[in-house]
Amino acid sequence: MNTVPTVLLIGGIDVHLERVKDQGARVVLVQHPDKLTPYQSSHADVLLVVDYTDWDTLLPFAEAARAVYGVDVVFSLTEGGLTPAGRLSDLWGLGDGRRHEASRRLRDKWLMRRHLAAHGLPGTEAAPVTDRESLTVFGALAGYPFVVKPTGTTAGFGLCRADGPHDLDRVWEHVTRLLGGRTDRGSTLFTVDGFLMEAYVDGPEFSVEAFSFAGRHVVVAVTEKLTDDAHFAELGHALPARLSPADRAELVAAVDRFLTVMDVADGPSHTEIRLGSRGPVVIESHNRVGGGHLAELVRAAYGIDLNAYAAAWALGRAEELPGEPVATGAACNRYVVRDPGTVTAVDGVAEVAAADDVLIAQVSVHPGDTVRPLRDNWDRIGCVVVRAADTDAAVRRCEELTRHTLRIETAPEHARPLAAAMR
């Protein structure tokens, strides 16, 4: 009798495939044509290259794979794959029948707000953008500033802030320019099919990395976000978050209530939340491991590989966490940002990568490349991840490495030589 389970893995990066293979499973990988890597081509047992974000395209291929290979588990840890994976799992009776709806509520930010309101969970004022006048009406209701964002994209794409009535023409132009198109930087998987207005939530921002076991939620880590109110790009993360015990308990309780109301029953979650003058307010959440190297940070500080744990739990090969783990250290990642313009020099990457306390050192630009104005996560040009004894030390070390040891210089576009500008 064949005891090797078959996993239908929807999308993801190399480490997702690697962690499922580590469980001894046979993997049928369904990957988007734009996301396929050489590692995936050589290590998946079966490879189906299709647009898995299109249900009508995905379903016949998935049904064929199930008929030929058998499918024991449908699994995904990538944003665009979560909802179709839940839909297939529920359709085939491979879970409790709740995955698709829970995932859909998390993906659609307007649906999330309506669901929370219907269940009496405090949030922030929100409404869909329907026309230019809806911006005026919402501004009068919720006050300024307020945030306008796509209902179903990722990584901060398309967010903007309305600072007052004078700003609404600019915001409306932004909405009409993006509406109906696809995300055009970093990933093309998502369609901008609607915009949501939300009242601005003040206060510092955190994320809560958790794992759910049949509806019981265990917080693995509370992460401090390094941000700047001038834009929507995340500048880094640090954990354990520097919080008083009372504030931490308030955040954890709010996320526990949120996950229960949203019916997130099993697996990892990454919930972004602000602690402001009105108390904790969830900004958004995802039923997956957080991006931005959060998996590496958690592993460095807590010794838990969230991707491996998620794969093992999905295959019934992991024990429940009894409670919150205790940190044995701290970790921080800091993104590399520079003034917009043309890159004139890149140096220090090897020096940073060789340091004993550095886990990751990446730079994505070379001399001659263009650095865009910082708007969202796709405009960052590198990252450094470190571990340290405590969070203060980890943050200081990241600041030192990204600001001083990494030497990346840019020149404004207007300063480029004429010959170079004409090439």
C-alpha positions in Angstrom: 0.0 0.0 0.0 1.3 3.5 -0.9 1.7 5.5 2.2 3.3 8.6 0.5 0.7 11.4 0.7 0.1 13.6 -2.4 0.0 17.3 -1.9 -1.5 19.7 -4.5 0.6 22.8 -3.9 -0.9 26.0 -5.3 1.8 28.5 -6.2 4.4 29.7 -3.8 8.2 30.2 -3.6 11.0 27.7 -3.5 11.0 27.3 0.2 7.3 26.3 0.2 8.0 23.4 -2.1 11.1 22.5 -0.2 9.3 22.3 3.1 6.5 20.1 1.7 9.1 17.8 0.1 10.9 17.6 3.5 7.7 15.9 4.8 8.3 13.0 2.3 5.2 14.0 0.3 4.7 13.7 -3.5 4.1 17.2 -4.7 1.9 18.2 -7.7 2.8 21.8 -8.1 0.4 24.2 -9.8 2.5 27.3 -10.6 1.7 30.5 -12.4 3.7 31.0 -15.7 5.2 34.2 -14.3 6.4 32.6 -11.1 8.1 29.3 -12.1 11.7 28.9 -11.0 14.4 26.4 -12.0 14.3 24.8 -8.6 10.5 24.2 -8.9 10.9 22.8 -12.4 13.4 20.2 -11.1 12.0 19.3 -7.7 8.2 19.1 -8.2 7.1 15.6 -8.8 4.5 16.8 -11.2 4.3 20.4 -12.6 1.2 22.1 -14.0 1.9 25.6 -15.3 -1.4 27.5 -15.3 -2.9 30.7 -14.1 -4.2 29.4 -10.7 -5.9 32.8 -10.0 -8.4 32.0 -12.7 -10.8 29.4 -11.3 -12.2 28.2 -14.6 -8.7 27.6 -15.8 -7.5 25.9 -12.6 -10.4 23.6 -11.9 -10.0 21.2 -14.9 -6.3 20.8 -14.4 -6.7 20.2 -10.7 -9.5 17.7 -11.3 -7.2 15.9 -13.8 -4.3 15.8 -11.3 -6.6 14.4 -8.6 -7.9 11.7 -11.0 -4.4 10.7 -12.1 -2.3 11.1 -8.9 -4.8 11.3 -6.1 -4.7 14.3 -3.8 -4.6 14.0 0.0 -4.0 17.7 0.8 -4.4 20.9 -1.0 -1.9 23.4 0.3 -0.8 27.0 -0.3 1.2 29.6 1.5 1.1 32.3 -1.1 -1.4 35.2 -1.3 -2.9 34.4 -4.7 -3.1 30.7 -4.0 -4.9 30.7 -0.7 -8.4 31.1 -1.9 -8.3 28.6 -4.8 -6.6 26.1 -2.5 -9.4 26.5 0.1 -12.0 26.2 -2.6 -10.5 23.0 -4.0 -10.1 21.6 -0.5 -13.7 22.3 0.4 -15.0 21.0 -2.9 -13.2 17.7 -2.5 -14.1 17.3 1.2 -10.5 17.3 2.4 -11.1 19.6 5.4 -13.8 21.0 7.5 -15.5 22.9 4.6 -14.6 26.3 6.0 -11.3 27.2 4.3 -12.6 28.9 1.2 -15.0 31.3 2.9 -12.4 32.2 5.6 -9.8 32.9 3.0 -12.1 34.9 0.8 -13.1 37.1 3.7 -9.4 37.8 4.4 -8.5 38.5 0.8 -11.3 41.0 0.1 -10.8 43.9 2.5 -14.3 45.3 2.1 -15.8 41.9 2.8 -13.6 41.6 5.9 -14.9 45.0 7.2 -18.5 44.1 6.6 -18.1 40.7 8.3 -16.5 42.3 11.3 -19.2 44.9 11.6 -21.9 42.2 11.3 -20.4 40.4 14.2 -20.0 43.5 16.4 -16.2 43.6 16.4 -14.8 47.1 16.6 -12.9 48.3 13.6 -12.6 51.5 11.6 -15.1 53.4 9.4 -15.0 52.0 5.9 -16.8 52.2 2.6 -16.2 51.2 -1.1 -15.2 53.8 -3.6 -18.1 54.0 -6.1 -17.5 57.3 -7.8 -15.8 60.7 -7.3 -18.7 61.8 -5.0 -18.2 58.8 -2.7 -14.8 60.3 -1.7 -16.4 63.6 -0.7 -19.1 61.8 1.3 -16.7 59.6 3.1 -14.4 62.5 4.0 -17.3 64.3 5.6 -18.2 61.2 7.5 -14.8 59.9 8.7 -12.7 63.0 8.6 -9.2 63.5 7.2 -6.9 62.0 6.5 -8.3 58.7 5.2 -6.8 55.8 3.3 -7.8 54.5 -0.1 -6.6 51.1 -1.1 -7.4 48.2 -3.5 -9.6 45.6 -2.0 -7.5 42.6 -3.1 -3.9 43.4 -3.9 -0.8 43.0 -1.7 2.5 44.6 -0.5 1.0 48.0 -0.3 0.3 48.3 -4.0 -2.1 51.1 -4.9 -2.5 52.6 -1.5 -2.9 56.4 -1.2 -4.0 58.9 1.4 -6.5 61.7 1.1 -5.3 64.6 3.2 -8.3 66.9 2.7 -11.0 67.9 0.3 -8.4 69.6 -1.9 -6.7 66.2 -2.4 -9.7 64.3 -3.7 -9.2 65.0 -7.4 -5.8 63.5 -7.2 -7.1 60.5 -5.3 -9.9 59.9 -7.9 -7.4 60.1 -10.7 -5.3 57.5 -8.9 -8.3 55.2 -8.5 -9.4 55.5 -12.2 -5.9 55.0 -13.4 -5.4 51.7 -11.6 -9.0 50.3 -11.6 -9.4 47.3 -13.9 -5.7 46.7 -14.4 -3.3 44.3 -12.9 -0.6 44.9 -10.4 2.4 46.0 -12.5 5.3 45.8 -10.1 6.7 42.8 -8.2 3.8 40.6 -9.2 1.2 40.6 -11.9 -1.1 38.1 -10.3 -3.7 40.5 -8.9 -6.4 42.5 -10.6 -7.4 45.8 -9.2 -11.1 45.3 -9.2 -12.2 47.7 -6.5 -11.1 50.3 -3.9 -11.9 50.7 -0.3 -11.9 53.9 1.9 -10.9 53.5 5.5 -10.6 56.1 8.3 -7.0 56.7 9.2 -5.9 54.7 12.3 -3.2 56.4 14.3 -0.5 54.8 16.5 2.4 52.3 16.0 1.8 49.3 13.8 2.5 45.7 14.6 1.9 42.3 13.2 0.9 39.2 15.1 2.2 35.9 13.8 -0.1 33.1 15.0 -1.0 29.5 14.4 -4.5 28.0 14.7 -5.4 24.5 15.8 -9.1 23.7 15.1 -10.0 27.2 16.2 -7.6 27.5 19.1 -5.2 30.4 18.3 -1.6 30.5 19.6 0.5 33.6 19.1 4.0 32.7 18.0 5.4 36.3 17.9 4.4 39.9 18.0 6.4 41.9 15.5 7.1 45.6 15.6 6.9 47.3 12.2 9.4 50.0 11.2 7.4 52.5 9.2 7.3 56.1 8.0 4.0 58.0 7.7 5.3 59.7 4.6 4.6 56.5 2.5 3.1 53.0 2.6 6.4 51.0 2.3 7.4 48.9 5.3 10.9 49.7 6.3 11.5 46.7 8.4 10.4 44.4 11.2 11.7 43.7 14.7 10.8 41.0 17.2 10.0 40.5 19.9 8.1 43.8 19.7 9.1 46.4 22.3 5.8 46.6 24.1 4.6 46.8 27.7 3.0 43.6 29.0 -0.4 45.3 29.1 -0.2 46.6 25.5 1.0 43.2 24.3 -1.9 41.5 26.0 -4.3 43.9 24.5 -3.0 43.2 21.0 -3.0 39.5 21.4 -6.5 39.5 22.7 -7.7 41.6 19.8 -6.1 39.2 17.3 -7.6 36.2 19.0 -11.1 37.7 18.7 -10.5 38.7 15.1 -9.3 35.2 14.0 -12.3 33.6 15.8 -14.8 36.0 14.1 -13.2 35.5 10.7 -13.4 31.7 11.2 -9.7 31.1 10.7 -9.5 27.5 12.0 -6.2 25.9 11.1 -2.7 26.9 10.0 -0.6 30.1 10.1 -1.8 33.7 10.1 -0.3 37.1 9.8 -2.4 39.9 11.2 -1.4 43.6 10.8 -2.8 45.8 13.6 -2.3 49.3 15.0 -2.4 50.3 18.6 -3.8 53.8 18.6 -5.9 56.2 20.6 -9.0 54.0 20.1 -7.2 50.8 21.2 -6.1 48.0 18.8 -7.5 48.1 15.3 -6.9 45.3 12.8 -5.7 46.7 9.4 -5.7 43.4 7.5 -4.9 39.8 7.9 -3.7 36.8 5.9 -4.1 33.0 6.5 -0.4 32.4 5.7 3.1 33.0 7.0 4.0 36.7 6.8 6.3 37.9 4.1 9.2 40.3 4.4 11.5 37.6 5.8 9.3 37.2 8.9 9.8 33.4 8.8 13.5 33.9 9.1 13.0 36.4 12.0 10.7 34.0 13.9 13.1 31.1 13.4 16.1 33.2 14.6 14.3 34.5 17.8 12.0 31.5 18.6 13.5 28.5 16.9 10.3 27.8 15.0 10.3 27.4 11.2 6.8 28.5 10.4 6.9 27.2 6.8 8.0 23.8 7.9 5.4 23.8 10.7 2.6 24.8 8.4 3.5 22.0 5.9 3.8 19.4 8.7 0.5 20.5 10.3 -1.4 20.3 7.0 -0.1 16.7 6.6 -1.1 15.8 10.1 2.5 15.4 11.2 2.9 18.2 13.8 1.8 18.4 17.4 -0.2 21.5 18.5 1.8 24.3 20.2 0.8 24.2 23.9 1.1 27.9 24.2 3.2 30.9 23.3 6.8 30.1 22.8 9.6 31.9 24.7 12.1 34.0 22.7 15.7 33.0 23.0 16.9 36.1 21.3 15.8 38.8 18.9 15.9 39.6 15.2 15.4 42.5 12.8 15.2 43.1 9.1 15.7 46.4 7.6 15.0 47.3 4.0 17.5 49.3 2.0 16.1 52.6 0.6 17.9 55.4 -1.1 17.0 58.7 -2.8 15.4 58.3 -6.2 17.7 58.5 -9.2 20.3 56.5 -11.0 22.5 54.1 -9.1 26.1 55.2 -9.4 27.8 52.8 -7.0 27.1 49.6 -5.0 29.6 48.3 -2.4 29.7 46.5 0.9 27.3 43.7 0.2 29.9 40.9 0.7 31.2 42.6 3.8 27.7 42.7 5.4 26.9 39.1 4.3 30.1 37.8 6.0 29.2 39.2 9.4 28.4 36.5 12.0 25.2 38.1 13.1 23.8 38.6 9.6 21.3 36.0 8.3 20.5 37.6 4.9 22.0 40.4 2.9 20.4 41.3 -0.5 20.7 44.2 -2.9 18.6 44.2 -6.1 20.2 47.1 -7.9 23.4 47.7 -9.9 25.1 50.8 -11.2 23.0 52.3 -14.0 19.7 51.0 -12.5 16.9 53.4 -11.5 15.7 53.9 -8.0 12.0 55.0 -7.9 10.5 57.3 -5.4 9.5 55.3 -2.3 5.7 54.5 -2.4 5.2 50.9 -1.5 7.1 47.7 -0.8 8.1 47.2 -4.5 10.3 50.3 -4.4 12.7 49.0 -1.8 16.1 48.0 -3.2 17.5 45.5 -0.7 17.3 43.9 2.8 19.5 42.9 5.7 18.4 40.5 8.4 20.3 40.1 11.7 19.9 38.3 15.0 20.9 39.8 18.3 20.5 39.3 22.1 17.6 41.8 22.3 15.4 43.9 20.0 17.2 47.2 20.7 20.5 45.7 19.7 19.0 44.1 16.6 17.4 47.3 15.4 20.6 49.3 16.0 22.7 46.7 14.1 20.4 46.8 11.1 20.4 50.5 11.0 24.2 50.5 11.0 24.5 48.0 8.3 21.9 49.4 5.9 22.8 53.1 6.3 26.6 52.9 6.6 28.2 49.6 5.7 26.1 49.1 2.6 27.3 51.8 0.3 24.7 52.5 -2.4 24.9 55.9 -4.1 22.4 57.5 -6.4 22.4 60.6 -8.5 19.3 62.5 -9.4 18.0 61.9 -12.9 18.6 65.5 -14.0 22.3 65.1 -13.0 23.0 62.2 -15.4 25.3 63.0 -18.3 23.5 63.8 -21.5 25.0 60.8 -23.4 23.9 58.4 -20.7 20.4 59.9 -20.6 20.0 59.4 -24.3 21.0 55.7 -24.3 
